[in-house]
Amino acid sequence: MDKITNDTAAAYKTTIPEVFDLAVATQTALQLLSEELQRQNLHATVAAFTAPEIVKNYLTLSLALEEREHFHVLFLNNQHQLLQDDRLFSGTIDGASVYPREVVKQALHCNAAAVILAHNHPSGICVPSEADRGITCKLKQALATVDIRVLDHIIVGHLDTYSFAEHGAL
């Protein structure tokens, strides 16, 4: 019994940095939460994506800590309930090729009424590039031809997000 107590006490002895770094703590918490959700094979469930904050929080959990750029599409029904969250494209540390044909194909397969586009910037900087603006425009046009609305395009940095809809860029 004493051995267990001593081992436990020793395990709690760690060096704690004198300055608390909120960004590091938040990143660690997100990583731990993500690992636990994956371990338990649980996925975040949302009744409906009715506000940008709900979407940004949902996407931050899955994209904030990625080391490569990934492009997700959230396929939604008429009530903006999530039908499917697909990571359709992956790339390198500073880009991913996105093909409008594949997005439209998957949207039709899901019978989606609307989509929310999302990708991460591994650099942590959420400022949209010209390529980000260009692909958003192309996807919006392609999906409009089959009557599917693009509600938003969210860029996720480490802990920051950028919403095209909130900035009037859609």
C-alpha positions, 0 to 999 in steps of 0.5 A, a space after each residue: 500500500 505504501 509503495 502505491 502511495 509513494 509511486 502516486 506521489 512521485 508521479 505528481 511531481 513535475 516541473 510546472 512552468 512559471 508562466 501559464 501559456 493559455 494557447 499551449 494549454 488550450 491546444 493540449 486540451 483540444 488534443 486530449 479531447 480529440 484523442 478521447 473522442 477517437 478512442 471511444 469512436 464518438 463523433 460530435 453531434 449537433 442538432 443543427 448548424 444554425 450559427 457560425 459559432 456552432 460551426 466554428 467550434 465543431 470544426 476547431 475540434 477536428 482541424 485545429 491541430 492538423 499538420 497538413 492542410 485538409 479540406 472538409 465539406 459539411 453536407 446539410 439537409 434543409 434544416 441545416 442538420 449534418 448529413 455527413 462531414 467528409 474530409 474530401 482532400 488532403 495536401 501539404 503544409 501550405 495547400 490542398 488541391 480541391 476538385 469541384 466535380 468531386 464536391 458536387 458528386 458527393 453532395 448529390 450522393 448525400 442528397 444535400 440541400 446546403 454545404 459548409 466548406 472548411 479547411 485548415 491553415 497549419 500555419 495558424 494564420 486564418 487570413 484567406 489566400 487568393 486561392 481560398 477565395 477562388 476555390 470558394 467562388 468555383 465551388 459556389 458556382 458549381 453547387 448552384 448549378 444543382 441547387 445546393 447552397 454554400 452557407 459558409 467557408 470556414 478557415 481554421 487556424 490553431 485556435 482562430 477561425 475565419 468565416 467567409 459569411 461573417 466577413 461578407 465574402 460569400 
